[in-house]
Amino acid sequence: MIDVIIKTRTIIGKGELQNIPDFLADNGYKKYGFIVDQAFRSNEDVGRLITELREKGLHAVTYYYDLPFEPDYESLDNIKYLFKDRNTNWSLVDVIVAVGGGSVIDFAKGIATLINNHDAATTYKGFPKNLNPSIPIVAVPTTAGTASEVTFNAVFTDSKLGRKLGINTHNNFPVLAILDSNMTRNCPYAIALSSGLDALVHGFESFACKKSNYYTRLFAKQGIINLINNIEHALKDVENDQAREKMQFGAYLAGISLYNAGSGPAGALSYPLGVVCKVPHGIAGGFILPYLLEFNVKNGYYGYFEIADELAIQGENEREKCEKLVAYLFDLYDRLDVWALAKKYDIKTNNSALSEYIDLLQGAFDQNPVNFTPSDGKTILNKIF
């Protein structure tokens, strides 16, 4: 049996953000909460949306997400009482609209969980069971990368333990995702690049991981093709609405594959790089990806030939196609100036905390199609940094 889960209604198209008021009204929501990236406080589209909701008489609670770091459990506990009564625990909202990148949407998922579940956020870390239903979420991504708008995962850092663990529950699936290319128009180059590389990690790792199947590989492959064929155009020409829309769609497809099949070493290694070295999640995994593909091909995994075929990469056999695909990816990284970002981080690969964290990741490494160990991960990091 093959079980593929897709739970989120998705609307794709330029300007579709303005469908949200009708969606809320049609579904009987009266009290909405807004969690909006601080960078969109003055955004005309978001301002117009908030005005229209107010004109309809809907009650609003708004939080502008301005955390200087990826979300942690402590911040969830500090912010949740904007959305629920501190004394009675009664909810002040019946739906949350999240507008932002993956961190903002993840944060909204955490708040939606804590509105109806009343213990400290760390109580629910990992994959909690027997939860009260979360408040519904409408997700509007402003980057093309994490696919948080269509997955149940939500990543949070335990600052005391120095570990990323998350609150991962099927209650987190947004009820609606709006992929509006207008919302990615003003994304800074570094963030857009990090998001795009994050999506490529999702696509390539879920395509090759041991739990993948024919159907998840279809999602992954089409996600990768959309991403690779459009990332350069989308990043270098902000007026190219079509390229940005295809980037969003590619990230969406890769995300569906990811949560149905799993990931691998690049995604896993991004966690210690993030917690210990403060490298943003997307770019951390992105740094590792081409070296991981190179490692897998050298060790006998040639499944990537299907992706090479879609990109019209020629070769005499599957191995040669895969080798040329790896070279193609390195060349793309050079054109996107990825390695210039790597130089901005003062990574000491002999850092004991980094090494100890990597040693804990064998379970994630075991999803890779060929044997991969913490030592292999450290070797790749030495190549990069």
BELBEL-V774565 format. One record per helix or strand of 3 or more residues. SS is the DSSP state (alpha for helix, beta for strand). FROM is the first residue (numbers start at 1). TO is the last residue. Records with the same first field share a line. If there is no record, write none. Layout:
SS = FROM-TO  FROM-TO
//
This chain:
beta = 9-12  31-37  59-65  95-100  136-141  176-179
alpha = 16-26  38-40  44-55  73-82  102-116  121-124  148-150  170-172  181-184  189-208  214-236  241-261  265-277  281-298  305-310  318-336  338-342  352-359  362-365  374-384
//
